[in-house]
Amino acid sequence: MVDIGKKAFMGMVALGLAGIVPTGCGRSSGPDEATASPGAVEVEVSALSRGKASQRPSGRAGLNGHGFRGHARHGRHVFSGRVDDAENDGRSCHGGAGGRGGPPATNACAGISPSGPAITGSPLSPAGGTYTYAAPNLIAPTVDPITSADGVLQGLNVSANPGVTSDPANSWTGLGLFFSAPPCVDATTYTGVKFTIAGDLGTCRLSFVAVPSEDNAVANGPVGTCTAASCISPSFGPITTGTTIVHFSEMSGGQPLATLDAAALNDIGWQLDVPTDGSPACAAQFTITEVSFVNDTPRAACTGAPPASSVITDFSDALTVGPGAAIFAGGGTFTYASILLAPPVLSLVSTDGTPAGQQLAVSVDSGLPPAGVDAAWDGFGLYFNMCTNASTYSGIKFTVTGDLGACPMQFSAQFSENDDVAADPTFGSCTAPLCFSPWTEPVGAGTTTVHFTDLVGGNPMTTVDTARLTGIHWQFMPPTGASAASCKANFTIDDVAFVP
């Protein structure tokens, strides 16, 4: 983590007495401002390594981040702005914003669409770093980025012990992610933000904040356009542990723009409000992971077409198109893994040196799941180029040869109603907080036939819609907690086909 430093917020007495928090962070502009005034708001900013684009998961975009065995849903912030100085090119603590479909921007930065929905878990994320802040006489949280081996941000580890106050107007502390790639994000193709909170929030009240250009102070850099005496971010809360979706339209309380302009987002954040009624002091220890934009606008499931034949692939026509990625006539391969685990490595091998003898080789070495997670997963699969109606078939067969190791292998069939619309914009139609496929386990070596009726436990549909198949996948679940262990396996997959 690169420490860009601390800047002190120089609040104005008149606004402070009125219970209004002045705009943004103060900048280091000279000797007279070298010492913070008593009760100054401390803001700490850290930049993130962007990782290597070549290290992103292989396969069809959108299918890489599946947590196929699942994850839940829910949604006022008074801090706004960011530090503008030579050290960080104007990037630092940010302010907040309101909702999709709000008033059009009249004086906002020009937003650019992000590369995809992921805010964590992708080297193409718009996130550029973290920031923390606190009201006068309270202590800002400590935030440690959770990164993968190649430097890609996976989440945030948050520790908060802000202290005690009886002043409701100054009972806030918080943290966030500022955007830098691009610094002004046009998220109008999405309806909100999804994230997972795990851990202990104590007596703290947690809210989600989004910062649009119109509520971000001009003093804080080129993307902020707020010139009001007070620039306040729209927010939504309270939220609790679990997986939450906050819709842009649910966010309110911003100033001067009350609702969120999703076309000009500068950052997102989470605010902790401290009890002021004599309740036990607020202390929290939690993680924030799986942060992404979502689009849960109701969408019809795709219309399936019958496959050309019962053969899905025997890999005889498969071609390698990148590290660990292959395509064949009807689709291609993809890999995925949960936080801080390594996805499987895929390659094409031939038993006789000819294309006819090709198989898909799979090497699994997941690594240890991190402490504190309840579930971990590591998998690979085949996506279909078309929405497939396999209702005339009863199941799928395939041949596994090699060593599957100690972790049971699962098999799942994917279909439109359970495919996340943000993760699979082509065929997905699931807008629920949890979208995952029905599965069966264990799958052993040899030739296996899995009937569609064997697959159970999906969400929102618990059984397979065979008329709208979008792919299939195999998954390992590394043990977590005290018995945490890595899944290791080396084997091949071949002769994948529908069965009558």
QUIQUI-V369682 format. One record per backbone hydrogen bond with DSSP energy under -0.5 kcal/mol. CO is the residue of the C=O (numbers start at 1). NH is the residue of the N-H. If there is no record, write none. Layout:
CO/NH + CO/NH
//
This chain:
1/3 + 2/4 + 2/47 + 5/45 + 7/43 + 8/10 + 9/11 + 9/41 + 12/16 + 13/17 + 14/18 + 15/20 + 16/19 + 20/22 + 27/29 + 30/33 + 31/34 + 34/36 + 37/40 + 40/42 + 41/9 + 43/7 + 44/132 + 45/4 + 45/5 + 46/130 + 47/2 + 51/53 + 52/55 + 53/56 + 58/335 + 60/63 + 63/66 + 66/68 + 67/70 + 71/243 + 75/208 + 80/24 + 83/85 + 85/88 + 85/89 + 85/90 + 88/91 + 96/211 + 96/212 + 97/210 + 99/102 + 109/111 + 112/186 + 117/293 + 122/125 + 124/115 + 126/180 + 126/181 + 128/48 + 129/178 + 130/46 + 131/176 + 132/44 + 133/174 + 135/138 + 141/143 + 142/159 + 143/145 + 144/157 + 145/147 + 146/154 + 146/155 + 148/151 + 152/148 + 153/121 + 154/290 + 155/146 + 156/158 + 156/288 + 157/144 + 158/286 + 159/142 + 160/284 + 162/139 + 166/168 + 167/170 + 168/171 + 171/274 + 172/135 + 173/272 + 174/133 + 175/270 + 176/131 + 177/268 + 178/128 + 178/129 + 180/183 + 182/181 + 183/185 + 184/112 + 185/187 + 185/265 + 187/190 + 191/248 + 192/294 + 193/246 + 194/292 + 195/244 + 196/289 + 197/242 + 198/287 + 199/201 + 200/285 + 201/204 + 204/206 + 205/273 + 206/238 + 206/239 + 207/271 + 208/236 + 209/269 + 210/97 + 210/212 + 210/234 + 211/266 + 211/267 + 212/215 + 213/216 + 213/225 + 213/226 + 215/217 + 216/225 + 216/226 + 217/220 + 218/221 + 221/224 + 223/109 + 226/218 + 229/23 + 230/232 + 232/255 + 233/77 + 234/97 + 234/210 + 235/252 + 236/208 + 238/75 + 239/206 + 242/197 + 242/244 + 244/195 + 244/246 + 245/247 + 246/193 + 247/250 + 248/251 + 248/260 + 252/235 + 255/232 + 256/258 + 258/254 + 259/98 + 260/102 + 260/262 + 261/264 + 262/187 + 264/213 + 265/185 + 266/179 + 267/211 + 268/177 + 269/209 + 270/175 + 271/207 + 271/273 + 272/173 + 273/205 + 275/165 + 282/163 + 284/160 + 285/200 + 286/158 + 287/198 + 288/156 + 289/196 + 291/119 + 291/120 + 292/194 + 294/191 + 294/192 + 302/304 + 305/389 + 310/498 + 313/496 + 315/318 + 319/327 + 322/325 + 325/321 + 325/322 + 326/333 + 327/319 + 328/331 + 330/385 + 331/328 + 332/383 + 334/381 + 336/379 + 338/341 + 341/343 + 344/346 + 345/363 + 347/361 + 349/359 + 354/357 + 355/358 + 357/351 + 359/349 + 359/361 + 360/493 + 361/347 + 362/364 + 362/491 + 363/345 + 364/489 + 366/342 + 370/373 + 377/338 + 378/476 + 379/336 + 380/474 + 381/334 + 382/472 + 383/332 + 386/388 + 387/305 + 388/390 + 388/469 + 389/307 + 390/393 + 394/452 + 395/499 + 396/450 + 397/497 + 398/448 + 399/494 + 400/446 + 401/492 + 402/404 + 403/490 + 408/477 + 409/443 + 410/475 + 411/440 + 412/473 + 414/470 + 414/471 + 415/418 + 415/419 + 416/419 + 416/429 + 416/430 + 418/420 + 419/429 + 419/430 + 420/424 + 424/428 + 427/302 + 430/421 + 436/459 + 438/413 + 439/456 + 440/411 + 442/444 + 446/400 + 446/448 + 448/398 + 448/450 + 449/451 + 450/396 + 451/454 + 452/455 + 454/456 + 456/439 + 459/436 + 462/457 + 462/458 + 464/466 + 465/468 + 466/390 + 466/469 + 467/304 + 468/416 + 469/388 + 470/384 + 471/414 + 472/382 + 473/412 + 474/380 + 475/410 + 476/378 + 476/478 + 479/485 + 480/483 + 481/484 + 487/366 + 489/364 + 490/403 + 491/362 + 492/401 + 493/360 + 494/399 + 495/497 + 496/312 + 496/313 + 497/397 + 499/394 + 499/395
//
